[in-house]
């Protein structure tokens, strides 16, 4: 996604020669339409069908959850549900609002909530990440506006999961479909601040502001912009050219180079949204890959101390503001995020000394696996390792190739980006990196026990103390190192305010767009 050489000169030419000025922006404001570029075509607007970040944008625009997580207060507030209670550790009951209707005019009831959740936990339902609701035993209708959810086991993250992942579907539409996968492209009817008017894999998605949105709140406000159109454009060069010439109003960028095209053009603003994404490196401490050198904590600490986190984060992170600093793989907006220690500090001389003590005064060979989205970061880290004699080869991989290497235990070290799975709770990252299974390259029994204990209690103070011990253990053993937060960065018309952002995988919300 870099803009270099002839393409950079082409865009510079467009920038110099274009005469649209504020005219295109004024025209879009008059039309009350915001056009946003999507890098992938959308075949379904629903994350249940396709859990990519841009689908989170369309899903959250058209559908609602029972409750909403307010990160500023780290609390849950009403949305479709006006009240809720937890009679015991394995039960939640929700009372629904009586004034919510789906976009086709049919009133929302407890039948819709129970149907949606029971469909999600049905083994026959074909969608990814079924583990998100594996803790649910069943959902039952208590009354037309009350639903009861029972658990298979204690789950302190239940409210967080319901707030972040349970989008309520219309039973009268979805249940009638023989092929449920057609719902997200043919009949995506929800209760959200926008209704879906059209879904075309080639032409994009059109969202129109809902006529009424009585469940609006500061946590999820009503829409103000009349229409939002998501246009499929597969590469950053095309989107940049369209933004410069009036064909787009908002685009998402992932490199500093992409943003440089717009830095001095007053027609545009660059907005960075800090969410839960962290950029990090992790190591094969369990010797699954066959590179036993990494099983020595002195070697891992040396690698950690070789990395100038601040310099690297500043050099590769897109946007115009410094990335968030963190000494653990979580952020304060997340529930139960805590730590008491810091990673070994940057000290190249100390790193070389540790390598020598471990028996590698001349360094060693290392393979560093990275997704395309983290390739620049991986190259920068490899450069740091070379300075202490560690000969590092960066291996960019696709998701499929990464999963295969993960299953086969062939990952020596990984550089990646992680969004906590969209869940505002520390458990998500701990389970993702250190939970028992093919993703675990630490295999630390102490962490396993602490994580199990943290998922057996609803006491938030106890959970926070347990996760602090886990993250302290990660720092002590140098299993992984957070480089920094990674904001989502958007370039957009100066006349458009895209809002404060959210903790969703796409970071911005259509209903927060405002014309200035």
N, C-alpha and C positions, 0 to 999 in steps of 0.2 A: 504493500500500500504506500510505497514511497513515491514522491513526485520528483523526478530528476531528469537531467538531460533534455532532449527535445520536448518531452511532455511539460517540463517545468517552463521552458521557453514559450511553448504554446499558450500555457495558462497565463504567463506574464503578458503575452501579447493580447490575450483576451481582456486581461485586467486593464491594460493601457488603452485599448481601442474601444472598449464598451462605453456606450453613452447612456446606459439605462438609469444611472444615478439612483435617485430615490423613486423614480417613476414606477418601476416594477413593484417595489414594496408598497407604494401607495395604491396601486391597482389591486394587489392581493388583499390589502386591508379593506378596500372597497368591496371586494368579493367575499370578504370574511372567510377566506380559505387559506389554510396553511398546508404546504406540501413538504413532506419529509422523505428523504431518500432511504430506502432499505437495500442492504447489500445482498439479501437473499429474496427470491420470489416467495410469496406467501400463498400456499395452497389451502391453508386453514388458518383462521384467526385465533384459534384456541390452543393454549399451551398444552392441554391434555393430548392434542394430536401431534404437536411439533413444539417441543420446549426450547426453542431458540429465543434469544433476548428480544428480538423485535416482536415476537408473538406475545411476549409478556406485555408489551406496549398496547397491542390491539385488544388483548384479553382484558386488561385492567380498564381500558376505556369502555368496553361494552358490557362487562360483567362485574358483579360485586361479590364480596365475601360477607360472612356474618358479622365480623368485627374488623376493626382497622388498628394497626399498630402505629402508635405515635412515638417516633424515635426521640423527640425532644424530652418527653417525660418518661420514656420507656414504659408506656402503659397501653392498655387496650381500650378502645373507645367504640361506641355503637356504630353500626353501619346498617345492614339489613336487620340485625337483631337490636332491639332497644334495651334488652337486659339479659343477663345470664347468671347462672349460679352453679356451684359444684357441690352437690350433696355429699359426695364421697370421692375418694382418690381415683375412682374409675368411672365417673359419671359427670357429664356436663348437660345442662338444660338451657335452651335458648328461647326467649320470647321474641317473636318477630314483630316488626312494625305492621300496622294494618293499612298503610296507605301506599305501598309499593306495588307497581305494576311492571310486567315485562313490556318490552317495546311493541308487542302486538296487542296490548291492552288487557291481557289476562292478569288477574291479581296473583301476587306471590303468596304461597301458603307453606305450611310445614311439610306438605307432600313434596314440594319441589326440593327442599333441603334434604329430606330423608332419601328421596330418590337419587339425588346427585351423589351423596356419600355412599349409599349402598351400591350404586353402579361402580363407583371408584374402587371399592373393596372387593367387587366380584372378580374372582380369578379369571373369568372369561373376558373381562373388559380389556381390550388391547391398547394400552398406553404405557409410556415409559415412566420410570420413577414410582412404581406402585408402592415402594417401601415408604413413601411419604405418608401413607395412610394404613400401613400394615398393623398399627396399634389399635385401630378401630374395630370393635366387635360388630356393632350394628348401630343404625340410626332408626329411631321409631317416632311415629307421630303421636304426640300426647293429646293435642287438640289442634284445631285448624291453624293456630298461630304459635304453637309450642312444639319443639322437637327435642328429643332426648338422645344423646350420643353416649354409648357405653364403650369402655376400653377393654382390650385384652389384658392390659398390664398398666401399671402406673406410668404416666407420661407427662413429665413437667413441661414439655414443649408443645402440648396439645393446643393451647390458645395461639401460640406463635405460628404453628402449622396451619391452623384454620384461618388465621388472618392473612397468611402469605400465599396459600395454595388452594383453598377451597372456593372455587368460583361456582356459584349456584346456577344450575341449568333449568330450563322450563320442562317439567315432566311431560306436559301435554304435547310438546313438540319432540323432544329427544327420545322418549320412550317408544314413540310410534315409528321410529326409523329402524329399518332392518339393518342398514349399514350406518352405524353411529359415526363413522369417520366423515360422512357427508355433512353433518351438522355444522361444522366450522367453516364450510365454504358455501353451503346453500341456504341454511336457515339459522344463522348465528344470532338468535334472539336472546337478549339478556336484560338486565335491569340497570345497566351502568349509565354514566353521564352522556355517553354517545351510543347511537344505534349504528349497526353495520348496514350500509346501503348496498354495497357491492363488493365482491371478492373475485378477482381475476388474476390468475397466476402471471399473466403477461402485463396487464394494465395496472395492477395494484389493488389497494383497498381504500374504500371511501367510507368515512365516518361522519355522521351528521348529529349535531347536538340534540339530545333528547328533549322532548317538549316539556317534561317535568322531571325533577329529580329531588323528591322530598327528603331523601335520606342524606342529603349533602351535609358535610361537616368540615371543619378545618382540616381534618385528617384526609378527607376525600371530598373536595369541593365540587360544586356543579361546574359544568363547562361554560365558557364564555365565547370562545371562537365557534363560529357556525359550522364549519366543515374542516376536517383534517383528512388529507389524502396521503397514503403511503405509496410511493412509487418505486418499483424495483429497478435498481441500477447497480450492477454487480461490482463496479470498481470505483476507487476513490477519485481517479482522474475524471471519470464521467460525471460523478456527483459534483466535484469542484467546478467543472466547466458549466454545469447546469445552474449551480448556485450563483456563479459570477454573471451569467447571462440571463438570469431571471426565470429559469426553469424549475428551481427549487427554492425553498425558504429555510430549510433546516437540513444539516447533514451531520453525521457522527464521524469523528476522526479518531485514529488510534496511534498516530505518530506525530512527533514534533514537526517533521518536515511538511506534513499535510497542512498543519496550521499556519506555517510561515507564509503560505500563499495569501492569507487574508489579514495578516497582522497589521498592515498599514492601510487597509481599506476601511474607511469610516462607515461604509454601508453595512458592515457586518460586525458582530460581536462574538467572541469566543467565551463560552460558558463551561466551567468545570464543575461537575457534580461529584462530591465525595460521598460514596456509599459504603458498601462493605467489601469492595474488591481490594485484595492484597496481592502484591507481586512478591514472590518468594522463591527460595531454593531449598530443596530437601535432599537428603542423602540416604543411601542404602546402608544403614547401620547394621542391618541384620545379615549382611553378606548373602543376599538372595541372588545378586548379579554375578557373583564369582570374583568380584574385586574386593578381596578381603582387607585391603588397605583401609577402606572406609569404615570397617568395624572397630577401628582404633579411635577412641574419642579424641585423642590428641591430634589426629589427622583432621577430623571433622572440625575441631576447634581452630586448627590452623587455617583451614579453608574459610571459616567464618571470619577470622581476624584479618584475612587477606582482602576482604571486601570493604571498600569505602562506600557504605550504603548511601550516604547523603549525596556524594558526588555522582554516583551512578544513577540514583533516582532522579536527580535534577537533570541529568543529561538525556535520559531516554523517556521520561514521563511526558506525555502531551499536555498541552494547556499552558496557561500563563501564570499560574500560582504554584507555590511549592507543594509537593505531594505530602499527604499526612504521614507523620512519623508514628511508628509503633514498635514496641519491643516484644510483641507477641502476635500470634496469627489471628487477632480479633481486634475489634474497635469498641470504644465505650458505648456506642449506640446499641450494641448487642447485649442481650440479657446474659448475666453471669460471666461477662468478660472481665478477667482480672489477672494480674501477675505481680510478683514481688521482686523478681530479678531481671537483669538485662542480659542480652547476648554478649559474648566476649567482644570487646571493643576493637575497632579497626586499629591494627598495629602490625605492619608488614614485617618488621624485625622480629617481633614475638612469634609471628606465624612461621617464619623460616626456622626459628629456634625449636618450635614444637615439632616441625617436620623432621629436623635432625634428631631430636630426642626419640622420635618414633621409629627412626632407622631409615629415613628417606631424605638425606641431606641434598641429594640431587633431584628431588621431586619424583614424580611418577606420572603415568598416563591416565587420563580421565575422560570418559565420555559424558557429555552434558546434553541431555535430551530436552527439547523445548518445542512448544507449539509455535505456529507462525506468529501468533499474537504476542509472544514473549521472546521472539528471536533476537531483537535488538538488545533486550536486557541480558539474554544469555551470552551474546557476543561480548558485551561489556564485562560481565562477570568472568568470562573466559580470559579476557585481557588481564584482569586482576590476578587470576590464578597463575598465568604465565609469569607474572612478576615475582612469584615465589618459587618458580621452577616446576609448577604443575602443568604438564603439557596437555592442554584441554581441547578436545574436538567437540564442536557443537553439532548435534544431530537434530535438525528440524523434522518434525513428524506430523502426520495427520492425526485426527482423533482416533481413527480405526487402528492405525499403526501403534499409537501410544497404548491403547487398551490391550493390544496383543502383547506388547513388551511388558506391560504391567502384569498381565496374567502369567507370562512366562518368567517373571522375576528378572528381567533384563535391563532394569533401570538403575544405573550407577548413581546418577544425580539428575534432578529434574528442576527446570526453571519454568514456572507457570504463573497464571493468574487465577484467582479463586474468589468467588462472590459469596461464600458461605451457603451456596445453594439457594440463595434468596431467603434463608431462614434467619431471623434476627436473634439467634441464640448460639452460644459458644459450642454447644453440642455438635452442631453441623460440621464445623471444621475439625474438631477432634475425631469425630467418627470418620470423616472423609480421609484424613491422613494417617490416623493412628488406631482406628477401629479394626478389630479382628477381620481379616480377609485379604484379598489380593492387592488392596491399595496400601497395606501396612508394610513399610520398609524399615520400621523401627523394632516392631515385635517386642515391645516393652510391657512386661506383665504388670508393672506398677501403674503405668498409664491405663492399661485395660481395667484394672480394679478400680482406680479412681473414676474413670468414665462410667463404669457400671454403677458405682455408688451415686454419682451425680444424676443418673437417670432413674434412680429409685426413690427420689424425694422431691416433693413440691416446695420445700423450704428454699427460697431463693438465696438466702444468706449462706446456707450450707453448700448449695450448688456453686456459688461464687467462690467460696473457699476451696472447693474441690478442683474447680477449673484453674484456679490460681496455682495449685500444686502441679497440675498437668503442664501448664505453660512454663512454670519454673523448671520442671523436669526437662522439657524440650530445650530450654536455654542451657541448662547444666550439661546435657548430653550432646548439644549441638546437632539435634536431629534435623532441624530446619531453621531457616533464618528469614524473617520477614524483611524485605528490602524497604518497602514503604507501602502506603496506600496507593491505589491506582484509580484516579478519577475517570469517569466517562466524560468526554469532551465533545461539545457540539458547537458548530459554527452556524450562525443564523442571522437573519435580518436584524438590523439595529432597532427597527420599529417593533420587533416582537420580543416579548418577555416569555421565556420558556419555563419559568417557575423555579422554585427552590430545589426541585428534584425529589427523588424518593429512594427507598432501599430496594426497589425492584431490579431485576437483571438488566433492564434497559435504562434505568435511572431517571428518565423524564416521563411525565404523564400528559396525555393530550388535554385533559380537563384543567391543567394548570397553565396552558398557553393563554397569553393576554396580549392584545394590541396596546401599544403605548399611546 
